[in-house]
């Protein structure tokens, strides 16, 4: 099972600014971003890391699914059912009030079938050490479709936002952040946030930005 490592370098000048915004990480599933699955802040919430100059985030290709009634902008996501491990090419069926064990299915992604209309299908991804964090909640109400296909891909978004908790649904715009992916064959990525020349703005009006660092 692959372990992915994201290194985030924050210029000292950015940390000295004393912002209350959090660094947020989202993963693209079904063509969209709608959950913060990891984050850090100079003034961290209980479920966040402390944001410092050199920050490391890790996750693994290990997924779980569940159903939830939690839905809405800024809403913390609670599982309403049991949580079931799932792999690509597998299907989980909702029967007799619980999600059954995953079985093989003719799909290149994975899916949940039979969920009641009032529930939303959600996906968690391993962040290591037996911990999982939600990466996506299906935002739609499906009246005539019971099988929900789920497709996580190698696309991520970094952005800044003042939040109360991670694992919350948000209306996330790619224009508000830095979209990136792991290079082919690589499982580690380093990105810096700050000025084009670290800690040295070219002028009083230079805005900080995201800078992908070269892979080794």
C-alpha positions in Angstrom: 0.0 0.0 0.0 1.5 3.3 -1.1 2.1 6.1 1.5 1.9 9.6 0.1 3.9 12.5 1.7 3.2 16.2 1.3 5.8 18.6 2.6 4.6 22.2 3.0 7.2 24.9 3.7 5.8 28.2 5.0 8.0 31.3 4.8 8.8 32.8 8.2 7.4 36.1 7.0 4.0 34.4 6.5 4.0 32.9 10.0 5.0 36.2 11.5 1.8 37.8 10.0 -0.3 36.1 12.7 -3.2 35.1 10.4 -6.1 33.1 11.9 -6.6 31.3 8.6 -6.0 27.5 8.4 -4.0 25.7 5.8 -6.5 23.3 4.2 -6.0 20.2 2.0 -8.8 18.7 -0.1 -8.8 15.7 -2.5 -10.7 15.5 -5.7 -13.5 12.9 -5.8 -16.1 12.6 -8.5 -14.7 15.6 -10.2 -15.0 18.0 -7.2 -13.6 19.1 -3.9 -16.0 19.4 -1.0 -14.3 18.3 2.2 -11.2 19.5 4.1 -9.5 16.3 5.1 -6.3 17.6 6.7 -5.2 21.0 7.9 -2.9 23.0 10.1 -3.0 26.5 11.7 -0.7 28.9 13.7 -3.5 28.7 16.3 -4.7 25.1 15.8 -8.1 23.7 16.6 -8.2 20.4 18.6 -8.2 18.3 15.3 -5.5 20.3 13.6 -1.7 20.3 13.5 0.3 23.4 14.6 1.5 25.2 11.4 5.2 25.8 11.5 7.9 26.4 8.9 8.3 22.8 7.8 5.1 20.7 7.8 4.5 17.1 6.8 1.2 15.4 5.9 0.8 11.7 5.0 -2.0 9.5 3.7 -2.4 6.0 2.3 -4.3 4.3 -0.5 -6.7 2.8 2.0 -10.4 3.8 1.9 -13.6 3.3 3.9 -17.2 4.3 3.1 -20.2 5.2 5.3 -23.5 6.9 5.0 -24.3 10.3 6.7 -27.1 12.7 7.2 -24.5 15.5 7.8 -24.8 17.9 4.9 -24.3 21.7 4.4 -21.7 24.3 4.1 -19.4 24.2 7.2 -21.2 21.2 8.7 -19.0 18.7 10.6 -19.3 15.2 9.1 -20.7 12.4 11.4 -21.1 8.8 10.3 -24.8 7.7 10.5 -24.0 4.1 9.8 -21.2 1.6 10.3 -18.0 2.2 8.3 -16.7 -0.4 5.9 -13.3 -0.9 4.2 -13.4 -0.8 0.4 -11.0 -1.1 -2.5 -11.2 -0.2 -6.1 -13.3 -2.7 -8.0 -15.5 -3.4 -5.0 -19.2 -2.7 -4.1 -20.8 -2.2 -0.6 -24.5 -2.9 -0.2 -26.8 -1.3 2.4 -29.1 -4.0 3.7 -31.2 -4.3 6.9 -29.9 -1.0 8.3 -26.2 -1.6 7.9 -23.5 -1.6 5.2 -22.4 -5.1 4.3 -18.8 -6.2 3.7 -17.4 -5.1 0.3 -17.6 -7.6 -2.6 -16.1 -7.6 -6.0 -18.0 -5.8 -8.7 -17.6 -4.8 -12.4 -16.4 -1.3 -11.7 -13.0 0.4 -12.1 -13.7 2.6 -9.0 -15.8 1.6 -6.0 -19.5 2.0 -5.2 -22.2 1.9 -2.5 -25.6 0.5 -3.4 -29.0 0.7 -1.7 -28.6 3.8 0.5 -31.8 5.4 1.6 -32.7 8.7 -0.1 -32.1 10.7 3.1 -28.5 9.6 3.4 -25.4 10.9 1.6 -22.5 8.5 0.7 -19.2 9.5 2.1 -15.5 8.3 1.7 -12.7 8.3 4.2 -9.0 7.9 3.5 -6.3 6.6 5.8 -4.0 9.2 7.3 -1.8 6.5 8.9 -1.6 4.9 12.3 -5.1 3.5 12.0 -6.7 7.0 11.6 -9.0 8.0 8.8 -10.3 11.3 7.6 -13.3 12.1 5.3 -12.4 13.2 1.8 -15.8 13.5 0.1 -19.5 13.5 0.7 -21.9 13.0 -2.2 -23.8 16.3 -2.2 -26.8 15.0 -4.3 -30.2 13.6 -3.4 -30.8 10.6 -5.7 -34.5 9.7 -6.1 -34.1 7.0 -8.7 -30.5 5.9 -8.5 -29.3 3.7 -5.6 -25.8 2.9 -6.7 -23.3 5.7 -6.0 -20.0 5.4 -7.9 -17.0 7.0 -6.1 -13.8 8.0 -7.9 -10.9 9.5 -5.9 -8.1 10.7 -8.2 -4.6 12.1 -7.9 -5.7 15.7 -7.7 -5.5 17.9 -4.6 -6.1 21.5 -3.6 -4.3 23.7 -1.1 -6.0 26.8 0.2 -6.4 29.1 3.2 -9.6 29.6 5.0 -10.8 30.5 8.5 -12.5 27.3 9.7 -13.8 25.8 13.0 -12.9 22.2 12.2 -11.5 19.9 9.5 -13.7 17.1 8.1 -16.3 19.7 7.3 -18.2 20.1 4.0 -17.4 23.4 2.2 -18.2 25.0 -1.1 -14.6 24.9 -2.4 -13.5 26.8 -5.5 -10.3 25.7 -7.4 -9.7 29.4 -8.1 -9.2 30.1 -4.4 -6.2 27.8 -4.0 -3.4 25.8 -5.6 -4.3 22.6 -7.4 -1.6 20.0 -7.7 -0.9 16.2 -8.1 1.9 13.8 -7.4 4.2 13.3 -10.4 3.9 10.0 -12.2 5.8 7.3 -10.2 6.3 9.7 -7.2 4.7 9.5 -3.8 6.3 12.6 -2.3 5.7 16.3 -3.1 7.1 19.6 -1.6 5.3 22.9 -2.0 6.3 26.3 -0.5 4.1 29.2 0.4 5.6 32.7 0.5 7.2 35.2 -1.8 9.0 34.3 -5.1 12.3 34.9 -3.2 11.8 33.3 0.2 11.1 35.9 3.0 12.1 38.8 0.6 9.2 40.5 -1.1 10.2 42.3 -4.3 8.0 45.2 -3.3 5.4 46.2 -0.8 2.7 45.0 -3.1 4.0 41.5 -3.9 1.4 38.9 -2.9 2.6 35.6 -1.5 1.9 32.5 -3.6 2.4 28.7 -3.9 5.6 27.4 -5.4 6.1 23.7 -6.4 9.5 22.5 -5.5 11.4 20.2 -7.9 11.1 16.5 -7.1 14.3 14.6 -6.4 
